Amino acid sequence: PETTAPHPQPETHPPRRKRRRPGMSNYLARQRSEAFADSYLELAPQRKNGLLGKDGAVKEPDRAYFMAAQADVIEALDKAGRI
């Protein structure tokens, strides 16, 4: 006989509702991005369009891509004396 185990779908609405409410747990609303604006203007360590190939096609990232991207950011921040 066939058996199926029910697998509930992950509910995405509670986190969305939480982000729309004021409170200590709402990091997006509490973050003072203007405090970091000058830093971002001076140094933008993330690669722009890193997932686009030279021909404009979207590349599927793998683990190595993300590791290299993070290593590049760390190196840029270190050279700039930020870390």
N, C-alpha and C positions, 0 to 999 in steps of 0.2 A: 504494500500500500504506500501511496505517496504521502509524505508529510512535509509540511512547510512551517517554518518558524517565522513568526511575524517580526519584521525589522522596522521599527519606527523611523520615519524620515526625520532628519535633524530639523529642529525648529529654528528658523532664522529670525522670526519676528521679535522674540524677547530682547536680543541684543540691539535691534533697531529701535525698539521702544525705549530701551534704557538710554541710548544715545540722544534721544529727544527730550530727556528730562534733566533738569538741573540737579546737581548733587556732586558729592565728592568722588563718586565712581565714574563720572563722565569726564574722562581725560581729554577727549577731543575739545569739549567746550571750555575746560579749565586751562588748556595749554595757551600760553601767551606767545603766539608765534611772532608777534612784533618784536619781542625781546631777542629773537634770533635772526631778524631780517638782515641786519648788517653782516652777520657771519655768512649767511647764504649768498648775499651779493658778492662778497669777497671771494668765496670759495664754494664752488659747486662740484663736490667730489664724485657725485654719481654720473655715470655715463649717460648722455642723452641718446635716446633711441637705440639703446644697447641690444634690443631684440630685433632690429631691422638689419637685414643684410645689405650689401652694397647695391644690390639690384632693387632694394625697397621691399623685398619679400620678408614676411615675419618669420623669424627663426624660433624653433621650439627650444626653450632653455633646458639645460640639464644641470645636474648638481655642480659640475665643474664651472659652468658659467657663473653661478651664484657665488661660488668660492672665489673665483677670480675677481668678480665685481667687488666683493667685500675686501679682498686683499688690496685692490687698487684704491679703494676709499681709505683704508687704514694707512696706506703709504702716502697718499695725498695729504691726509690730516697730520701725519707725522712730519712730513716735509714742511708743512705750514706752521708747525709748532702748536697745533691744536690739541694733540694728545701726547 
